[in-house]
Amino acid sequence: MRTETSKKRLMIPGPIDLEPEVLAALAQQVTSHYGSEWVKLYSQARDALRPYAQTDGQIFMLAASGSAGIDAAVGSMFAQGERVLTVVNGYFSERLYLIAKANGLVADPIRLGPGFVASHETIDQHLSKNKYAGLLICHSETATGTLHDIEAISSVTSKHGVALLVDAVSSFGACEIRMDDWDISVCCTASQKALAAPPGLAPIAVSDASWDRIDRTGNTGRGWYKDLRVWRDTARDSADYHPHPATMPVNIVRSLVKSLELQTVEEPSIRFERMQKSASSIRARLRELGYQPVAIESAASPTVTCFYPPPQLKDRAEEIATFVEEETNLVLARGTGELVDKVIRIGHMTTRAYGEYADDCLESLERFIRVQPSESTR
Ligand SMILES: Cc1ncc(COP(=O)(O)O)c(C=O)c1O
């Protein structure tokens, strides 16, 4: 047994273990959520998010989980009855489809099996078949560890003149997203993934060009808190005092600011490349051991890897994840949706997760294979 720590270590694909400085920010005394000092902190958070979105548009932070942010974005962007195309290639993109339906949209899903992503050619073909108001797509599908090529896909949505809404919950801060260059309308994320902060904030970036559409949809049952016009108008009317419509979780904002400050030691492009290389070496090692990543290498997410056990241990994903946890205190995620009981998922969104956590995890996965009795001794 190699662990010296008795503490559980999170290697699930978000939330993640927080850095001590981020935790310390969370533990500070609560301050008011209005006034000049607060506005300075709130603006720092939004400014620090901007390089990851590459937009001159507005960034809001809903006190909410990522799903609520997506719900707000979908309900604000589209009017009830409008037709949208969605790509469903896993549990979270299925949720995107469900959110579209719950907002009264006519949603046509392109359904793909685990590990697959939609090419821009496929999306082009589908967009040619019907008059669509938008495409809703999950950038990094956390259930399968796949990554869509949003740049290529955006060239197609631009060509068809449809809005592009990206669920970047598990890619934002880890992958290049150039909202304005790629003509992305809205990009949604959450604080607990690659932004390395506690759960509780749902940042939403809205391109300037989207407001025409948002204003035109009218309020079709999206409520008040989830209406992005309310966020825009409050940010404009109370800019210096209270630039958001409701009380913010000030300590979570404070820890997000600290986390993003720590991330500025690296240029985003260098960070993205480093994360991609590290994720790729984790997958290479898994393959060497006989574990099989669900995603093909060219469409694999830099933040999460989902993998099948080796063929001889096919139905033992749960047992393997439990073995690793008992041996190393690393908490791994199980499969979700149609991959329940079939796969193990690991998150690698932080330096620690690429380094010490990945080493311990891979060694333990290797040991699990080694301690299995051979066929002849069974
Ligand atoms: C890609 C993706 N979309 C949406 C969500 C939902 O986010 P939340 O659980 O914060 O509501 C998740 C959560 O893991 C996710 O990974």
The ligand as a Gaussian input file, in Angstrom:
#p B3LYP/6-31G(d) Opt

LIG

0 1
 C      -20.328000      18.650000     -20.466000
 C      -21.195000      18.907000     -19.279000
 N      -22.325000      19.605000     -19.449000
 C      -23.136000      19.877000     -18.425000
 C      -22.834000      19.463000     -17.158000
 C      -23.741000      19.792000     -16.028000
 O      -23.102000      20.661000     -15.152000
 P      -23.632000      20.794000     -13.644000
 O      -23.495000      19.436000     -13.033000
 O      -22.709000      21.821000     -13.047000
 O      -25.034000      21.237000     -13.710000
 C      -21.680000      18.727000     -16.925000
 C      -21.347000      18.244000     -15.572000
 O      -20.470000      17.449000     -15.372000
 C      -20.834000      18.454000     -18.016000
 O      -19.709000      17.766000     -17.842000

